[in-house]
Structure formats: C-alpha cells, structure tokens
Amino acid sequence: MTFFEELQKQRWDDHRYYHHNRINQFLHLLSASCFIASYILVFYYPAAAALVGWLLAMVLRQTGHFFFEPKTYDEVNKTTHNYKESVKVGYNLQRKVVLLSLWALVPVVLFFEPTFFGIFTATTTDISDISGFVNNMAMVWLVVGLGAIVFRTVHLFKLMGVQSGFVWFTKIATDPFHDIKIYHKSLYYIMKGEMYDNMDDWYEDASFENKA
C-alpha cells in the first residue's frame, strides 16, 4: 500500500473496531476540539496545552473507550474483542492502562520529589506554591504524551516497518481533525435514540472495504 492508502486503512480499522458507540463518538468529538485547542496553546503556553490535552481531551477520549465501547463479540465486523486488541496498531486498551498509570503517577512523584530528580527548581507542596507544582506537573505530562507517541512510532518501525510507523504518527497527529469530520453528527444520532453505529454507510463505500 502507498502511504495514504495505509493511512486510510489505519483510520478505517480504528473506527470500525473501536468506535461503535455514539456516546463514544460524541466524546471523541469533544476531545478533538480540546486537542485542537491544545495544539494552539502549545506554541504560547505549553503547560496549559498539556493540562487541556490530558485533563480534558484524554479524559473524554478514554472515558468513551473504557466505559461506553462494547467489549463483547463484534457482530458487525465478525470478530472478538481479543482479536481487536491483538491487531491494534497504536495503543490498545492494555497499553493505555500502562500509559495512564504513568500519567497518574506524575503528581505523586512530584509531591515527594518536587524537583523531579533535579529537573526543576524545588517547589513546596503547600497551597502557597500550587501554581509552581501544577506548572511542573503539566510540563512532565507534556513530555509523557510526546514521549508515548515517539516511543510507539519507533516501536512500529521495528514491528511493521518505517512507513507504518510514520503512518501511525500521522494518524495520531491528525486524529482531532479527522474525528470532527466523521463524528460531527454523533449528537444528532444520540438524540434520535441511535446508540450504536452499524457501519452500514461505511461498508457501502467500496474504497473503505477494499482498504480494510
């Protein structure tokens, strides 16, 4: 496959395997808006970008995956949840648990090690210096997020080849814009009482089916 064909395939597999629930799709729409705001903020206020990215965008996105997306047998795609997890190119649910655990540990480590092992100027943990603590925490979160993307990209170089790694990197970077494009009607479907996407309109498109 060419670069753009593989990008379309990765997007298609991600959608059909992990975005059946309309609430999950709507949460991704909200998350995408937050990520775009984070993209803008990172050039002016990196700490604020990290806070928006993790506390709003990531929390909304992962809430959809962990609490609303069905994990039973997938009748639409005729496959099991375990199969989906095994073929997931990026961060499947197990890898996400590890990543989110690292994210949650950052404020704990900073509380007991305010300099984060010499990286920052020491801050106190009382309320008088809470802004310094939050700023340092946000900067570490920013590194964790970027590091997770770089780590998986390089890992995919070895597992699937350089092109696949760069395709996934491109997919992750552009997901917020793509999510808005494909999930902008999610609230409309929820209000209609349609809680699950049967993917009919996607499977009717031969280009998507062929790439999948």
ChimeraX attribute file (.defattr): number of C-alpha atoms within 10 A of each C-alpha:
attribute: neighborCount
match mode: 1-to-1
recipient: residues
	/A:1	10
	/A:2	9
	/A:3	12
	/A:4	11
	/A:5	15
	/A:6	18
	/A:7	20
	/A:8	18
	/A:9	20
	/A:10	20
	/A:11	20
	/A:12	17
	/A:13	19
	/A:14	15
	/A:15	16
	/A:16	18
	/A:17	20
	/A:18	21
	/A:19	23
	/A:20	21
	/A:21	21
	/A:22	24
	/A:23	23
	/A:24	26
	/A:25	31
	/A:26	25
	/A:27	25
	/A:28	28
	/A:29	27
	/A:30	20
	/A:31	26
	/A:32	26
	/A:33	18
	/A:34	21
	/A:35	24
	/A:36	18
	/A:37	16
	/A:38	23
	/A:39	18
	/A:40	12
	/A:41	17
	/A:42	16
	/A:43	9
	/A:44	10
	/A:45	11
	/A:46	18
	/A:47	21
	/A:48	19
	/A:49	25
	/A:50	27
	/A:51	20
	/A:52	23
	/A:53	27
	/A:54	23
	/A:55	13
	/A:56	18
	/A:57	25
	/A:58	20
	/A:59	16
	/A:60	21
	/A:61	20
	/A:62	20
	/A:63	15
	/A:64	22
	/A:65	23
	/A:66	14
	/A:67	11
	/A:68	17
	/A:69	20
	/A:70	16
	/A:71	14
	/A:72	10
	/A:73	13
	/A:74	15
	/A:75	9
	/A:76	14
	/A:77	11
	/A:78	7
	/A:79	13
	/A:80	14
	/A:81	14
	/A:82	11
	/A:83	11
	/A:84	18
	/A:85	17
	/A:86	9
	/A:87	10
	/A:88	15
	/A:89	19
	/A:90	21
	/A:91	15
	/A:92	15
	/A:93	15
	/A:94	9
	/A:95	12
	/A:96	14
	/A:97	14
	/A:98	12
	/A:99	15
	/A:100	16
	/A:101	11
	/A:102	13
	/A:103	18
	/A:104	12
	/A:105	11
	/A:106	17
	/A:107	20
	/A:108	12
	/A:109	14
	/A:110	21
	/A:111	17
	/A:112	11
	/A:113	16
	/A:114	22
	/A:115	17
	/A:116	18
	/A:117	11
	/A:118	9
	/A:119	10
	/A:120	14
	/A:121	11
	/A:122	16
	/A:123	18
	/A:124	15
	/A:125	16
	/A:126	9
	/A:127	9
	/A:128	10
	/A:129	11
	/A:130	13
	/A:131	12
	/A:132	18
	/A:133	22
	/A:134	16
	/A:135	16
	/A:136	24
	/A:137	23
	/A:138	24
	/A:139	17
	/A:140	20
	/A:141	23
	/A:142	22
	/A:143	12
	/A:144	18
	/A:145	18
	/A:146	11
	/A:147	12
	/A:148	13
	/A:149	18
	/A:150	14
	/A:151	11
	/A:152	17
	/A:153	24
	/A:154	15
	/A:155	15
	/A:156	21
	/A:157	14
	/A:158	12
	/A:159	12
	/A:160	11
	/A:161	13
	/A:162	14
	/A:163	17
	/A:164	21
	/A:165	22
	/A:166	17
	/A:167	23
	/A:168	21
	/A:169	20
	/A:170	14
	/A:171	18
	/A:172	14
	/A:173	14
	/A:174	13
	/A:175	17
	/A:176	21
	/A:177	14
	/A:178	16
	/A:179	20
	/A:180	19
	/A:181	11
	/A:182	12
	/A:183	21
	/A:184	15
	/A:185	14
	/A:186	24
	/A:187	18
	/A:188	13
	/A:189	16
	/A:190	16
	/A:191	9
	/A:192	9
	/A:193	10
	/A:194	15
	/A:195	17
	/A:196	18
	/A:197	17
	/A:198	15
	/A:199	14
	/A:200	9
	/A:201	8
	/A:202	15
	/A:203	15
	/A:204	10
	/A:205	10
	/A:206	10
	/A:207	13
	/A:208	16
	/A:209	13
	/A:210	9
	/A:211	15
	/A:212	16
